[in-house]
Amino acid sequence: MPRVLGSTVDDQTRCTHYRTALDVVAIRFWCCQEYYPCHLCHAESAGHAAVPWPAAERDAAAVLCGVCDHELTVREYRDADGCPRCGARFNPGCRLHASLYFED
């Protein structure tokens, strides 16, 4: 499994900010190429401002399923409700924060 930074609370990438049964993804931030469970973890730990993934990078691996460690591309993640490998469901509320992670 790739290293996930921030205030994780379990081995499925849940953090102190988002820890429901569906909060099982970590995002690789464009600015530092490091995985964090959420934008708040990045803000607390990274030491720099977050930069969203450019729209031209939709085919880059940028999202980690915390259940099976599968890396999804930006496009796969934005088009999915869950992991294409293991079927783990993702929190639909994460779509509300998509602009913090990905340019349109």
C-alpha distances in whole Angstrom, upper triangle without the diagonal:
4,6,8,12,15,17,14,16,13,10,10,11,14,16,20,21,20,19,21,19,19,17,13,12,11,13,13,16,19,20,18,15,13,11,13,14,17,20,21,18,19,22,22,20,20,23,24,25,23,23,23,21,25,26,26,22,22,20,17,14,13,12,9,10,9,10,9,6,8,9,13,16,18,21,19,18,21,23,21,21,18,15,17,15,15,18,16,19,18,21,23,25,22,24,26,24,23,26,24,21,22,26,28
4,6,10,13,15,13,16,14,11,12,11,14,16,19,20,19,19,21,21,20,17,14,12,10,11,10,13,15,17,14,11,9,8,10,12,15,18,19,16,16,20,20,17,17,20,21,22,19,20,20,18,22,23,24,20,20,18,15,12,11,11,8,10,10,12,11,8,10,9,13,15,17,20,18,17,20,22,21,22,19,16,18,17,17,20,18,20,19,21,23,24,21,23,25,23,22,23,21,18,20,23,26
4,6,10,12,11,14,13,11,12,10,13,14,17,18,18,18,21,21,20,17,14,13,10,11,10,13,15,16,13,11,8,7,9,11,14,16,17,14,13,17,17,14,14,17,18,20,18,19,19,19,22,25,25,21,22,21,17,14,13,12,10,12,11,14,14,11,13,12,15,17,18,22,21,19,22,24,23,23,21,19,21,20,20,22,20,21,20,21,24,24,21,23,25,22,22,23,21,18,21,24,27
4,7,9,8,11,11,9,10,7,10,10,13,15,14,15,18,18,17,14,12,10,7,9,9,11,14,15,12,11,7,5,5,7,10,13,14,10,10,14,14,11,12,15,17,18,16,17,17,18,21,23,24,21,21,21,17,14,12,11,9,11,10,13,14,11,13,13,15,17,17,21,20,18,20,23,21,21,19,18,20,20,19,21,18,19,17,18,21,21,18,21,22,19,19,21,18,16,19,22,25
4,7,7,11,12,12,12,9,11,10,12,13,14,15,18,19,19,15,14,12,9,10,10,11,14,14,11,11,7,6,5,7,10,11,11,8,8,11,10,8,9,12,14,15,14,16,17,18,22,24,25,22,23,23,19,17,14,13,12,14,13,16,17,15,17,16,18,19,19,23,22,20,22,25,24,24,22,21,24,23,23,24,21,22,19,20,22,22,19,21,22,19,19,21,17,16,19,22,25
4,6,9,11,12,13,9,10,8,9,10,12,13,17,18,18,14,14,13,10,11,12,12,16,15,13,14,10,9,6,7,8,10,9,5,7,9,8,6,8,12,13,15,14,17,17,19,23,25,27,24,24,25,22,19,16,15,14,16,14,17,19,17,19,18,20,21,21,24,24,21,23,26,24,24,22,22,25,25,24,25,22,22,19,19,22,20,17,20,21,18,19,20,16,16,19,23,26
4,6,9,11,12,9,8,5,6,8,10,11,15,17,17,13,14,13,12,14,15,15,19,19,17,17,14,12,9,8,9,11,9,6,9,11,9,8,12,14,16,17,16,20,20,22,26,28,30,27,27,28,25,22,19,17,16,17,14,17,20,18,21,20,22,24,23,26,26,22,24,27,25,24,23,23,26,26,24,25,22,22,19,18,21,20,18,21,21,18,20,22,18,18,22,25,28
4,6,8,9,6,6,4,6,9,9,9,13,14,14,11,11,11,10,13,14,16,20,20,18,18,14,11,9,7,10,13,11,9,11,14,12,12,14,17,19,20,18,21,21,22,26,28,30,27,26,26,24,21,18,16,14,14,11,14,16,15,18,18,20,22,22,25,24,21,23,25,23,22,20,20,23,23,21,22,18,19,17,16,20,19,17,20,21,19,20,22,19,18,22,25,28
4,7,8,7,6,5,6,10,10,8,11,12,14,11,11,13,13,16,18,19,23,24,22,21,18,15,12,10,12,15,14,12,15,17,15,15,18,21,23,23,22,24,24,25,29,31,33,30,29,29,27,23,21,18,16,15,12,14,17,16,19,20,22,24,24,27,26,22,25,27,24,23,21,20,24,23,21,22,18,19,17,17,20,19,18,22,22,21,22,25,22,21,25,28,30
4,6,6,6,7,10,12,11,9,11,11,13,11,10,12,12,16,18,20,24,25,23,21,18,15,13,11,14,17,17,14,17,20,18,17,20,23,25,25,23,26,25,26,30,31,33,29,28,28,26,22,20,17,14,13,9,11,13,13,17,18,20,23,24,26,24,21,24,26,23,21,19,18,22,20,18,19,16,17,16,16,20,20,19,22,23,22,23,26,23,22,25,29,31
4,6,7,10,13,15,14,11,13,12,13,12,9,11,11,15,16,19,23,24,22,20,17,13,13,11,15,18,18,15,18,21,20,18,20,24,25,26,24,26,25,25,29,30,31,28,27,26,24,20,18,15,12,11,7,8,10,10,14,15,18,21,22,25,22,20,23,25,22,21,18,16,19,18,16,17,14,16,16,17,21,21,19,23,24,23,23,26,24,22,25,28,30
4,6,9,12,14,12,10,11,10,10,8,6,8,9,13,15,18,21,23,21,19,16,13,12,9,13,17,17,15,17,20,20,19,20,24,25,25,22,24,23,23,26,27,29,25,24,23,21,18,16,13,10,8,4,5,8,9,12,13,15,18,19,22,19,17,19,21,18,17,14,13,16,15,13,14,11,12,12,13,17,18,16,19,21,20,20,23,21,19,22,26,27
4,6,10,11,9,9,11,11,10,8,6,6,6,10,12,15,18,20,18,16,13,10,8,6,9,13,13,11,13,16,16,15,17,20,21,21,19,21,20,20,24,25,27,23,22,22,20,17,14,11,9,8,5,8,11,10,12,13,15,17,18,20,19,16,18,21,18,17,15,14,17,17,15,16,13,14,12,13,16,16,14,17,19,17,18,20,18,16,19,23,25
4,7,8,6,5,8,9,9,6,6,8,8,12,15,16,20,21,20,19,16,12,10,6,9,12,12,11,13,16,15,15,17,21,22,21,19,21,21,21,25,26,28,25,24,25,22,19,17,14,12,11,8,10,14,13,16,16,17,20,19,22,20,17,19,21,19,17,15,15,19,19,17,17,13,13,12,11,15,14,13,17,18,16,17,20,18,17,20,24,26
4,5,5,6,9,11,12,8,9,10,10,12,15,16,20,20,19,19,15,12,9,6,8,11,10,8,11,13,12,13,15,18,19,19,18,20,20,21,25,27,29,26,25,26,24,21,18,15,14,14,11,14,17,16,18,18,20,22,21,24,23,19,21,23,21,20,18,19,22,22,21,21,17,17,14,13,17,15,14,17,18,16,18,20,17,17,20,24,26
4,6,6,10,13,14,11,13,13,13,15,18,18,22,22,21,21,18,15,12,9,10,12,9,8,12,13,12,13,16,18,20,20,19,22,22,24,27,29,32,29,28,29,27,24,21,19,18,17,15,17,21,20,22,22,23,25,24,27,26,22,23,26,24,22,21,22,26,26,24,24,20,19,17,15,18,16,15,19,18,17,19,21,18,19,22,26,28
4,6,10,13,13,10,12,13,12,14,17,17,21,21,21,21,18,15,12,9,8,9,7,8,11,12,11,13,16,18,19,18,17,20,19,22,25,27,29,27,26,28,26,23,20,18,17,17,15,18,21,20,22,22,22,24,22,25,24,20,21,24,22,21,20,21,25,26,24,23,20,18,15,13,16,13,12,16,15,13,16,18,15,16,20,23,25
4,6,9,9,6,9,10,11,13,16,17,21,22,21,21,18,15,12,8,8,10,9,10,13,14,14,16,18,21,21,20,18,20,19,21,25,25,28,26,24,26,24,22,18,16,15,15,13,15,19,18,20,20,20,21,20,22,21,18,19,21,19,17,17,18,22,22,21,20,16,15,12,10,12,10,10,14,13,12,15,17,15,15,19,22,24
4,7,8,6,8,10,12,15,18,19,23,24,24,23,20,16,13,10,11,14,13,12,16,17,17,18,20,23,24,23,21,23,22,24,27,28,31,28,26,27,26,23,20,17,15,14,12,13,17,17,19,20,20,23,22,24,22,19,20,22,20,17,16,17,21,21,19,18,15,14,12,10,13,12,12,16,16,15,18,20,19,18,21,25,26
4,5,5,8,11,14,16,20,22,25,27,26,25,22,19,16,12,13,16,16,16,19,20,20,21,23,26,27,26,24,25,24,25,28,29,31,29,27,28,27,24,21,18,16,14,13,13,17,18,19,20,20,23,22,24,22,18,20,21,18,15,14,16,20,20,18,17,13,11,10,8,12,11,12,15,16,16,18,21,20,20,22,26,27
4,6,7,11,14,17,21,23,26,28,27,26,23,19,17,14,15,18,18,18,21,23,23,24,25,29,29,28,26,27,25,26,29,29,32,29,27,27,26,23,21,17,16,13,11,11,14,16,18,19,19,22,22,23,21,18,19,20,17,14,12,14,17,18,15,13,10,9,9,8,12,12,13,16,18,18,19,23,22,21,23,27,27
4,6,8,12,15,18,20,23,26,25,23,21,18,16,12,13,16,17,17,19,22,22,23,24,28,28,26,23,25,22,23,26,26,28,26,23,24,23,20,18,14,13,11,10,10,13,15,16,17,16,19,18,19,17,14,15,16,13,10,9,11,15,16,13,11,8,6,5,5,8,10,10,13,15,15,16,20,19,18,20,23,24
4,6,9,12,15,17,20,22,22,20,18,14,12,8,10,13,14,13,16,18,18,19,20,24,24,23,20,21,20,20,24,24,26,24,22,22,21,18,16,12,11,10,9,10,13,14,15,15,15,18,17,19,17,13,15,17,14,12,11,12,16,16,15,14,10,9,6,6,9,9,9,12,14,13,14,18,16,15,18,21,22
4,7,10,14,16,19,22,21,19,16,13,11,8,10,14,15,14,16,19,19,19,20,24,24,23,20,21,20,20,23,23,25,22,20,21,19,16,14,10,8,6,5,7,10,10,11,12,13,16,16,18,15,12,15,16,13,12,10,10,13,14,12,12,8,8,6,8,11,12,11,14,16,15,15,19,17,16,18,22,23
4,7,10,13,16,18,17,15,13,10,9,6,8,12,14,13,14,17,18,17,18,21,21,20,17,18,16,16,19,20,22,19,17,17,16,13,10,7,5,5,5,8,10,9,10,10,10,12,12,15,13,10,12,14,12,12,10,9,13,13,13,13,10,10,7,9,12,12,10,12,15,13,13,16,15,12,15,18,20
4,7,9,13,15,14,12,10,6,5,4,7,10,12,10,11,14,15,14,14,18,18,17,14,15,14,14,18,19,20,17,16,17,14,11,8,6,5,7,7,11,12,10,11,9,10,12,12,15,14,11,13,16,15,15,13,12,15,16,16,16,13,14,11,12,14,14,11,14,16,13,13,15,13,11,13,17,19
4,6,9,11,11,9,8,5,5,6,7,9,12,11,10,13,15,14,13,16,16,15,11,12,10,10,14,15,17,14,13,14,12,9,6,5,6,9,10,14,15,12,12,10,10,10,9,13,13,10,12,15,15,15,14,14,16,17,18,18,16,16,13,13,15,15,11,13,15,12,11,13,11,8,10,14,16
4,6,9,8,5,5,4,6,9,10,10,13,12,10,13,15,14,12,15,14,14,11,11,10,9,13,15,16,12,13,13,10,8,5,6,8,11,13,16,16,13,13,10,10,10,10,14,14,12,14,17,17,18,17,16,18,18,20,20,19,19,16,17,19,18,15,16,18,14,13,14,12,9,11,14,17
4,6,6,5,6,6,7,10,10,9,12,11,8,11,14,12,10,13,11,10,7,7,7,7,11,14,15,12,13,14,11,11,7,9,11,15,16,19,20,17,16,13,13,12,11,15,16,14,15,19,19,20,20,19,21,22,23,24,22,21,18,19,20,19,15,16,17,13,12,12,10,7,9,12,15
4,6,5,8,9,11,14,13,12,15,15,11,14,16,15,12,14,12,11,8,6,6,5,8,11,12,10,12,13,10,11,8,11,14,17,19,22,22,19,18,15,14,13,11,15,16,15,16,19,20,22,22,21,22,24,25,26,24,24,21,21,22,21,17,18,19,15,13,13,11,8,9,11,14
4,6,8,11,12,15,14,12,15,14,10,12,15,13,10,11,8,8,6,5,7,8,10,14,15,13,15,17,14,14,12,14,17,20,21,25,25,21,21,18,18,16,15,18,20,19,19,23,24,25,25,24,26,27,28,29,27,27,24,24,24,23,20,20,21,17,16,14,12,10,12,13,17
4,5,9,10,14,14,13,15,13,10,12,14,12,8,10,9,10,8,9,11,11,13,17,17,15,17,18,14,14,12,14,15,19,20,23,23,20,20,17,18,17,16,20,21,19,21,24,25,26,25,24,26,26,27,28,27,27,24,24,25,24,21,22,22,19,18,17,14,12,14,16,20
4,7,10,13,14,13,16,14,11,14,16,14,11,13,12,13,11,10,11,10,13,16,16,13,15,15,11,10,8,11,12,16,17,21,20,16,16,13,14,13,13,17,18,17,18,22,22,24,22,21,22,23,24,25,24,24,22,23,24,24,20,21,22,19,17,17,15,12,13,16,19
4,7,10,11,12,14,11,9,13,14,11,9,12,12,13,11,12,13,12,16,18,19,16,17,17,13,12,9,11,11,14,15,18,18,15,15,13,15,15,15,18,19,17,19,22,22,23,22,20,22,22,23,24,22,23,20,21,23,22,19,20,22,18,17,18,15,12,15,18,21
4,7,9,10,12,10,9,12,13,11,10,14,14,14,12,13,13,13,16,19,20,16,17,17,13,11,8,8,8,11,11,15,15,12,13,11,12,13,13,17,17,15,17,20,19,20,18,17,19,19,20,21,19,19,17,17,20,19,16,18,19,16,15,17,14,12,14,17,20
4,6,7,9,6,6,10,10,9,9,13,13,13,11,13,13,14,18,20,21,18,18,19,16,14,11,10,9,12,11,15,16,14,15,13,15,16,15,18,18,15,17,20,19,20,18,18,20,21,21,21,19,19,16,16,18,17,14,16,17,14,14,16,13,11,14,18,21
4,7,8,7,8,11,12,11,12,16,16,16,13,15,15,16,19,21,23,20,19,20,18,15,12,10,9,10,9,13,15,13,15,14,14,16,15,18,18,14,16,19,18,17,16,16,19,19,19,19,16,16,13,12,15,14,11,14,15,13,13,15,13,11,15,18,21
4,5,5,6,9,10,11,12,15,14,13,11,13,12,14,18,19,22,19,19,20,18,16,13,11,12,13,12,16,18,16,17,16,16,17,15,18,18,15,15,19,18,17,17,17,21,22,21,21,18,17,13,12,14,12,9,12,12,9,11,12,10,9,13,16,19
4,5,5,6,9,10,10,12,12,10,8,10,10,13,16,18,21,19,19,21,19,17,14,13,14,16,16,20,22,19,20,18,18,18,16,19,20,16,16,20,20,20,20,20,23,25,24,24,21,20,16,15,16,14,11,13,12,9,10,11,7,8,12,14,17
4,5,5,6,9,10,12,12,11,10,13,14,17,20,22,25,23,23,25,22,21,17,16,17,18,17,21,23,21,23,21,21,21,19,23,23,20,20,23,23,22,22,23,26,27,26,26,23,21,18,16,18,15,13,15,14,11,13,14,10,12,15,18,21
4,5,5,6,8,11,12,12,11,14,15,17,21,23,25,23,23,24,22,20,16,15,15,17,16,19,21,19,21,19,20,21,19,23,23,20,21,24,23,23,22,22,25,26,25,25,22,21,18,17,19,17,14,17,17,14,15,16,13,13,17,20,22
4,5,5,5,8,8,8,7,11,12,14,18,20,22,20,21,22,19,18,14,14,15,17,17,21,22,20,21,19,19,20,18,22,22,19,20,24,23,23,23,23,26,26,26,26,24,23,20,19,20,18,15,18,17,14,15,15,11,11,14,17,20
4,6,6,7,7,7,7,11,13,16,19,22,24,22,23,25,22,21,18,18,19,21,20,24,26,23,24,22,23,23,21,24,25,22,22,26,26,26,25,26,29,30,30,29,27,25,22,21,22,19,17,19,18,14,16,15,11,12,16,18,21
4,6,7,9,10,11,15,17,19,23,25,27,25,26,28,25,23,20,19,20,22,20,24,26,24,25,24,25,25,23,27,27,24,25,28,28,27,27,27,30,31,30,30,27,27,23,22,24,21,19,21,20,17,19,19,15,16,19,22,25
4,6,8,10,11,14,17,19,22,25,27,24,25,26,23,22,18,18,19,21,19,23,25,22,24,22,23,24,23,26,27,24,25,29,28,28,27,27,30,30,29,30,27,27,24,23,25,23,20,23,22,19,20,20,16,16,20,22,26
4,6,8,8,12,14,16,19,22,24,22,23,24,21,20,17,17,18,21,20,24,25,22,23,21,22,22,21,25,26,23,24,28,27,28,27,26,29,29,30,30,28,27,24,24,25,24,20,22,22,18,19,18,15,14,18,20,23
4,7,9,12,16,18,21,24,26,24,25,27,24,23,20,21,22,25,24,28,29,26,27,25,26,25,24,27,29,26,27,31,31,31,30,30,33,33,33,34,31,31,28,27,28,26,23,25,24,20,21,20,16,17,20,21,25
4,6,9,13,15,18,21,23,21,23,25,22,21,18,20,21,24,24,28,29,26,27,24,24,24,22,25,27,25,25,29,29,30,30,29,32,33,33,34,31,31,27,26,27,25,22,23,22,19,19,18,14,14,17,18,22
4,7,10,13,15,18,20,19,21,23,21,21,17,19,21,24,24,28,29,26,26,23,23,22,20,23,25,23,22,26,27,28,28,28,31,32,32,32,30,29,25,24,25,23,20,20,19,16,16,14,11,12,14,15,19
4,7,10,12,15,17,16,17,20,17,17,14,15,18,21,21,25,26,23,23,20,20,19,16,19,21,19,19,23,23,24,24,25,27,28,29,29,27,26,22,21,22,20,16,17,17,13,13,11,8,8,11,12,16
4,7,9,12,14,13,15,17,15,16,13,15,18,21,22,26,26,23,23,19,19,17,14,17,20,18,17,21,22,24,24,24,26,28,29,29,27,26,22,22,22,20,17,17,17,13,12,10,8,7,8,9,13
4,6,9,11,10,11,14,13,14,11,13,16,19,21,24,24,22,21,17,16,14,11,14,16,14,14,17,19,20,21,21,23,25,26,26,24,23,20,19,19,18,15,14,14,11,9,7,6,4,5,6,10
4,6,8,7,8,11,9,11,8,11,15,18,20,23,23,20,19,15,14,11,8,11,14,13,12,16,17,20,20,20,21,23,25,25,24,23,19,20,19,19,16,15,16,13,10,9,9,6,5,6,9
4,5,5,8,11,10,13,11,14,18,21,23,26,26,23,21,18,16,13,10,12,15,15,14,17,19,22,22,22,23,25,27,27,26,25,22,23,22,22,18,17,18,15,12,11,11,9,6,5,8
4,5,6,9,10,13,12,15,19,21,24,27,26,24,22,18,15,12,9,10,13,13,12,14,17,20,21,21,22,24,26,26,26,24,22,22,21,21,18,16,17,16,12,11,13,11,7,5,6
4,6,8,9,13,13,16,20,22,25,28,27,24,22,18,16,12,10,11,14,15,14,16,19,22,23,22,22,24,27,27,27,26,24,25,24,24,21,19,21,19,16,15,16,14,10,9,9
4,5,6,9,9,13,16,19,22,24,23,21,18,15,12,9,8,9,12,13,13,15,17,20,21,20,20,21,24,24,24,24,21,23,22,23,19,18,20,18,15,14,15,12,9,9,11
4,6,8,9,11,15,17,20,22,21,19,16,13,10,7,5,5,8,10,9,11,14,17,17,17,17,19,21,21,21,21,19,20,19,20,17,16,18,17,13,13,15,12,9,9,10
4,7,9,11,14,16,20,21,20,18,15,11,9,5,6,6,8,10,11,12,14,17,17,16,15,17,20,20,21,21,19,21,21,23,19,18,21,20,16,17,18,14,12,13,14
4,6,9,12,15,18,20,19,16,13,10,8,5,6,8,10,11,12,14,15,18,18,16,16,17,20,21,21,21,19,21,21,22,19,18,21,19,16,17,17,13,11,13,15
4,6,8,11,14,16,15,12,10,6,5,4,6,9,9,9,12,14,14,17,15,13,14,14,17,18,18,18,17,19,20,21,18,18,21,18,16,17,17,13,12,15,17
4,7,10,13,16,15,12,10,7,6,5,6,9,10,9,11,13,14,16,15,13,14,15,17,18,17,17,15,17,18,18,15,15,18,15,13,14,13,10,10,13,15
4,7,9,12,12,9,8,6,5,6,7,10,9,7,10,12,12,13,11,10,12,13,14,15,13,14,11,13,15,16,12,13,16,14,12,14,14,10,11,15,16
4,6,9,9,6,6,5,6,9,10,13,11,9,13,15,13,14,11,9,12,11,12,13,12,13,11,13,16,17,14,16,18,16,15,18,16,13,15,18,20
4,5,6,5,5,6,8,11,12,14,12,10,13,14,12,12,9,7,10,9,9,10,8,10,9,12,14,16,14,16,19,17,16,19,18,16,17,21,22
4,6,5,8,9,11,15,16,18,15,13,16,18,15,14,11,10,13,12,10,12,9,11,10,12,16,17,15,17,20,18,18,21,20,17,19,23,25
4,6,8,11,13,16,18,19,16,14,18,18,15,14,11,9,12,10,8,9,7,10,10,13,16,18,17,19,22,21,21,24,23,20,22,26,27
4,6,9,11,15,17,19,15,14,18,18,16,15,12,9,10,8,6,9,8,12,13,16,19,21,19,21,24,23,22,25,24,21,23,26,27
4,6,9,13,15,17,15,14,17,18,16,16,13,10,12,9,9,12,11,14,14,17,19,21,18,21,23,22,21,23,22,19,21,24,26
4,6,10,13,14,11,11,15,16,13,14,11,8,9,7,8,11,11,13,13,16,19,21,18,19,23,21,20,22,22,18,19,22,23
4,7,10,12,10,9,13,14,13,15,12,9,10,10,12,13,13,15,14,17,18,20,17,18,21,19,17,20,19,15,16,19,20
4,6,8,6,6,9,11,10,12,10,8,8,9,12,13,13,14,12,15,16,18,15,16,19,17,15,17,17,14,14,16,17
4,5,5,6,9,10,11,14,13,11,11,13,15,16,16,16,15,17,17,19,16,15,19,17,14,16,16,13,11,14,15
4,6,5,6,9,10,13,13,12,13,15,17,17,17,16,14,16,15,17,13,12,15,14,10,12,13,9,8,10,11
4,5,5,6,9,12,13,12,12,15,18,17,17,17,15,17,16,17,15,13,16,16,12,14,15,12,10,11,11
4,6,5,6,10,10,9,8,11,14,13,14,14,12,15,14,17,14,13,17,17,13,16,17,14,13,15,14
4,5,5,8,8,8,9,12,13,12,12,11,9,11,11,13,11,10,14,13,10,13,14,12,11,14,13
4,6,8,10,11,12,15,17,15,15,13,11,12,10,12,10,8,12,12,8,11,13,11,9,11,11
4,7,9,10,10,14,16,14,14,13,11,13,11,14,13,11,14,15,12,15,17,15,13,15,13
4,5,7,8,11,12,10,11,9,8,11,10,13,12,11,14,15,13,16,18,16,15,17,16
4,7,9,12,12,9,9,6,6,8,7,11,10,10,14,15,14,17,18,17,17,19,18
4,6,9,8,6,5,4,5,8,9,13,12,12,16,16,15,19,20,17,18,21,20
4,5,6,5,5,7,7,11,13,16,14,15,19,18,17,20,21,18,18,21,21
4,6,6,8,10,11,14,15,18,17,17,21,21,19,22,23,20,20,22,22
4,6,8,11,13,16,18,21,19,20,24,23,22,25,25,22,22,25,25
4,6,9,11,15,17,20,19,20,24,24,22,26,26,23,24,27,27
4,6,9,13,14,18,17,18,21,22,21,24,25,22,23,26,26
4,7,10,12,15,15,16,19,20,19,23,23,21,22,25,25
4,7,9,12,12,13,16,17,17,21,21,19,20,23,23
4,6,9,8,10,13,13,13,17,17,16,17,20,20
4,5,6,8,10,11,12,16,16,15,16,20,20
4,5,6,8,10,11,14,15,15,16,18,18
4,5,6,8,9,13,13,14,15,18,17
4,5,5,7,10,10,10,12,15,15
4,5,5,8,10,10,10,13,12
4,6,8,9,11,12,13,13
4,6,6,7,9,11,12
4,5,5,6,8,9
4,5,5,6,7
4,6,8,10
4,7,10
4,6
4
